[in-house]
Amino acid sequence: MQELGLNLPTVIILVVIAALAVLAIRRMTRRGLCDCGDHCEGGCSGCEGCAAAESMAAAMEKAAKGK
């Protein structure tokens, strides 16, 4: 079995990946999985109350039906 060698560039890449994962998890816990707050005025009251999320869901349903 080949030995796992950790050199400086490998460690730097692993640290960057870990930092980005932490930031992504932090954002999901604060904003939730519905990220319509960037598109709706007055913040996000959930995906049901967001016109941008509703239009995206309608477009996905239309594409799924093949129209």
N, C-alpha and C positions, 0 to 999 in steps of 0.2 A: 504494500500500500504506500502511495506517495505521501510524503510529509507535507502538511499544510504550512506554508511559509507566509508570514505576515511582514511585508516590508512597508516602508513609509507611505508610498502612494496607495497601497491597498487599505491601510488604516485610515487615510484621509478620505477615500471614497466611502468606506463604511460609516465613518462619522457623519459625512454629508447626507448619506441615505437615511441614517437614523434620525438626524435633525429634521429632515423633510417629513419623515413619517410622524414625528412628534408634532410638528406644526399642522399636518393634515388632520391628525386625531384631535388636536386642540380645537381646530376650526369646526370639525364635525360636532364636537360636544357643545360648543357655544352656539352654533347656528342650527344644528340639526341637519338631517339629510335633505330637507327642503331648503334650497339656497335661493329662494325667490326674493330675498331682501335686497339684492342688488338691482332688481328689475321693477319692483313695486314701490310706489310712493307711500311714504309713511311706515315703512318697515314691513315685515312679513308676519302675517297673522296665521300662517299655515298655508300649505299648498292649496287648500280649498278656497281661501280668500284671495288668491293672487291671480290676476288676469293673465299674466305672463305664463304661469304654470298651467292654467286652464287651456290657453291657446297651444302650448307645447303638447299637452295630453291629447287635444283634439287632432293635431297634426299627426301624432303617432298612431292614433286610432284609424285615421284616414289612410295612412300609409300601410297599415297592417291589413286593411280591407282591400288594398290594391287599387284604390281610386286615384 
